[in-house]
Amino acid sequence: PATAQTREDDRADLQEITQEDLDAARARRDAAAQRLAETVAAYDQALITEAALRDELQAIAIGLAGSERRLTSLREDARTIAINLYMTGGDLGISVIFDSASFVEIPVKSSLLEFAGIEDMAAITRLEALESVYADQQLRLDAAVIEQQDIALDVDLLSEQILSELRDLDREYEAWIAAYDEQERIKKEEEERRRLEEEERRRQAAEAAAYSLWLATSTTTTTSTTTTTTTTTTTTTVPSGDGDATTTTVAGGSTTTTTVPPAPSGGMTCPVAGAATWYDDWHAPRSGGRLHQGVDMIADRGTPLVAIESGTVRRMRNGGLGGITVWFRGDSGDEYYYAHLDTWADGLAQGDYVAVGGLLGTVGNTGNAQYTVPHLHFEWHPGGGSAAKPHDMINSLCR
């Protein structure tokens, strides 16, 4: 029959979203995010260069301030010397002396220095040398300012490139999750509809049996029963790399299996529950001569941060270099430091027990990261001791 053939065609076209589909979508997201690692490395190097330039600018500014103070004193001495030389001989006009911005502008060598004594010559030499140093410092300051501005622009461009790509990756993955959730909702509705229909069928069958029994014991009547089978068609939109694909599911009499996302394998999960990228920046230089003691995982602001394993919130703080932070002790005895958060999870408190994958907060750039791209500074302290390189662990959990 045509109806039966149509049903078979629908079943042939069936494409159900499974947990494997979600895992594959997440794997594609994470792999694409990791392709940004070179961009992240360039971004981090730009930050290091910019920080070094800021330190250099500060040192130059301090040097210039000292030079200006010494120049003020030496220029007064030089003007006094020049006036004395003028008074003792020579044809230099007094207005030239007072109108000159620096001593080297005063043409004394050709007409007056022959009258200067040894001490005067030493003072003049010191002044000329200092004015040369001052001019070099000013040139270096101007060049450093331009270089710092260029680097800052590079930082901004790299930051926007990274975050834009991470947002796109998250949106694609979330579309799969939304489609999966919608599919499961429809399944539950269909299961409930079939359950109610089955209950009604059984009730009607029981009534028919009772009626037949009554007829058999009273009089003979011929009855006919008509059973109607209803086929319901549901539509689910599945995201794909080339756009959304629409798939059709035909609800028949068979049992529908609901796929539930499994718990994190091995009792651990990635601390960033979203698209993130990072590179090996262990012991990279940081401001104040410090070395980096963790891994910076760049993600969009507001991306969920979760417990890497089940454990207890040891300490929460808002302030200092880390900004909004969480110290977390896992059941394994290892401790983890989450820094630069945008927010804590609602209601989170010190002493709370949080299961693996439970929400701790969201990605931000608080503390001394306020001028950088949003990211999680993550540290691993095995057994609660000193920080250890976390990259192999993060790579295994987050890729």
Phi, psi and omega in degrees: 000155182297320182297317179297320179296319178299319180296320178295321178297319179298318180295325179294328181275358186299130176223100182267138176282123181247172176299327177297323177297316180295318179298320179294320178296319178294319179298319177297318179299312184292322179295318179295321179297320182289340175292349176275000186303320179295322177295320178297319178298318177296321178297315181295319178296322177297320177297317179297316179297317180296319179296319178296321178294321177298318178297319179295318178300319179296316179296319179296317180298319178295317178297320178296319180298317178294320179297320180297320178296316180292322179297319180302315181292314182292326179293323176296318177298318182295320179295321177298316178298315181297320179295317179298319178297322179295320182290331183269349178155163181106162186247018180288131178291139182296330181294327179298321181296312185280339181271352184281138179281331178220160185292329182293345177281344181279120184283063184273335186299323184281338188229337188240331187297340177295341179266352186282146176276178182298314181296320179296318180297321179297318179296318180295319179297317178299319181295315180298318180295317181293322178294327176293316177298317181299317179296319178296318179298319181294319177297317180295322178298313180299317180293320180294322178298315179297316180296318179296321178295320178296316179296319179300321177295318177300318179300314180298316181294316179296320179300312181294322178298313181297309184294323180298315180293321179295321178298316180299318180296319179295319181298318180296315180294319180295330176295321175297316180299316181297318179295320178297314180298319179295319177300315181293325177297315180296320179301315181297319178298318180294319178298318178294319178298316180294324178298315179294321178296320179294319177299318180294320179298316180295321179297315180295321179296320179295318178296318180296319179296318179296321180293319179297320178297320179296319180296321182295332181266354183239299183209167183258122180224138178267124179233154176234141181242131180251127179250129181251129178257129181255130176250124182251132179252129178240151183239133178236134178266122183251125178290143176220170181297334183258011183125190182271135176249135181262127180241151184245134178243128179258122181274112177252208182271356183283162180279136179265132179263129179261125180270124181254129179304131183286161175291156180304134181290145177071008178074013179225156178213166179295134181291342177254114183268065181176181179296127181214156177219154183198172172213175184283093180250024178300127180064021171293148182294143177229170184301150178074016179079010180282162173246144183291129186253016182203213177227135177264114182257106184281131178208165180293148178303135179092355177298134183297140172247131189233165179293125182292332171210170177292141181176199189237140175286112182277318185204145175230138182214148174232103181148171179075195183297324184279348183066231177278119187228162174222127168261127187233126178257119179281163177299338179288344186098346176285152178242152184226140182244120177253122184231160178070027181297153173277318178211158166275161173295144180304128176081357181295136182218155177301136182094349180295141172265128183236127178288157178306132182086356179288148186288131174251327182175202181225157181292138176208204177211046180283172182074217182281008177262011188297339180256015179243174178293147177304135180196161172262121168272115187243129177238148177240125180239090181302129180065013181082011182269216182290159179295140176240158181297120187265000194294320179297318179296314180296319179299320182287330183270332192248002179248000000 
